[in-house]
Each structure stands twice: as structure tokens, then as C-alpha cells.
Amino acid sequence: MFIVIRPDGLVLFGPLVCIPIAVAGKLMRVPVVYIETWSRFTAPTRTGRIIAKLGIKCFYQNKSLASFYDKFGGKYAGRL
């Protein structure tokens, strides 16, 4: 799919389904951004944990998640 479409970038958020897409985008050297949604307050999602460890740029919307995402270069974005 990526070979035919060749996107300029990917913005991902949501369930574990987006992990293979993120990995494919990273392998194709397409910029990938993951956004941890506002619904998470105390701990990141499993998707967020995996994507952050893959070195994909992450933004989070709750300051309470800073202790996790700051270790992997995540940035607080506030409300998007």
C-alpha cells in the first residue's frame, strides 16, 4: 500500500492496529507522528508505549504522562 500511495507523512492515534502502519512508515522513511489522546490520564496506552520505544515522535495531551514520554523524547502538546 505504501509503495503505491507514498504518503508525505503519517499522523497516528488509537489502538494497536496503528503499530504495523507506524513500522512500515518508519521503514519507508516517511515521517510518523503518534498522538496520545486526551482520554489517558494516569498511564500511557500499550500502543503509546510500543511506539515511543520504536523512536517515533510522540505527542501527549495530559501533563500527567510526562514522566513516561519525556524519557523517549515525547512532547507535551496540550489540547490539539
Buried (B, 14 or more C-beta within 10 A) or exposed (E): EEEEEEEEEBEBBEEEEBBEBBBBBBEEEBEBBBBBEEEBEEEBBEBBBBBBEBEBBBBBBBEEBEEBBEEBEBEEEEEE
